Amino acid sequence: MKTLHSIINTAKLVGIISFIFGTCLLISFLIYPKERFIVTAGIQFVGYATLINIILCIVLIITACVYWKFKILVFKTLGQLLLNIPIAICYFLIVINYIKF
């Protein structure tokens, strides 16, 4: 049971940190649009966040299978983690539309 709560809390924390860090990068870009470092950092962040979130999704799916009684709790956590996907897409579209080619 302690393992279950540890996995769920870790996934929630990673989701929240990803959201906050991504939002900070977007705000930084909007304030300093000519700084290419921010765009580079954002691309790297998306790469690392994608990798970490995929690993966490796999762990949560395995956790749901192992702790079948708590599958709803685990899948709610998975849903919260996956909410970052449409937010990241919106942020990406904002950046793409903001950059003048």
N, C-alpha and C positions, 0 to 999 in steps of 0.2 A: 504494500500500500504506500509505503514511503517513497518507493521508486516511482510509482504512478504520479504522485503529486510533484515529485522532483522534475519529471519529464514535462508535465503540464506547465509548471511554473517557468521552466526554462524556455519552452516554446512561446509562452505569453510574453516573457521578458524580451526575447529576441525579436518578436513581432513589434513590440512597443519601441525598442531601440532602433530597429530598422525604419519605422515610421518617423521617429523624431530626427534621426540623422539624415534621412532622405529629405525631410521638410527643411531642415537647416541648410542643406546643400542647395535646394531650390531657392530659398530666400536669399542665400548668398549670391547665387547666380543672377537673380532678379535685381539685386542691389549693385553688383559688379559684373555686368554682362560681358565686358571685354576681357575679363580674366579667364584665360583658357585653362588655367590650373583647376578652376572650379569644375569645368566641364570634364577634364581628365579625372579628377577625383570622383566625380559623379559616376562616370563610366566604370571606374574601378570598383566603386562601392556597389553598383548594380551587379557586377560580376560576382563579387564575393558574397553579397547578400543572396543572390540567386542560388549559389552553391550551398550555402548554409541552410537556406530555407528548404531546398530540395531534400537535403539530409534530414532535417527536422520533420518534414512531411512523411518521409519513409519511416522514421522512428515512430511517429504518431500512429501511422497505419499499423505497424507491427504491434505497438502498445495496445491498440484497440483490439487486435486479435488475441493478445495474451490476456488482457484484462477485459474480457468480453462483457462482463457485468457493467462496466463503466464506459462502454463504447460511445454512448451519447455525450458524455463529458469530454471524452477524447476527441470526438468528431467536432464538437463545438469549438474546442481549442484549435483544431486544424482549420476550421472555418475562419476563426479570428486571424490565424497566421496567413491564410490565403487572401484575406481582405487587402493585404498590401499590394497584391497584383494590380487591381484596377487603379489604385492610387498611384502606383509607379508608372502605369501607362499614361495616366492623366499628366503627371509631372513631366514625362518624356515628351508628350505632345506640346505642353507649354514651352519647354525648352526649344524644341524643334521650330515651333512657330515664332519664337522670340528671336532666334538667331537669324541674322540677315545674311543670306548667301549672295 
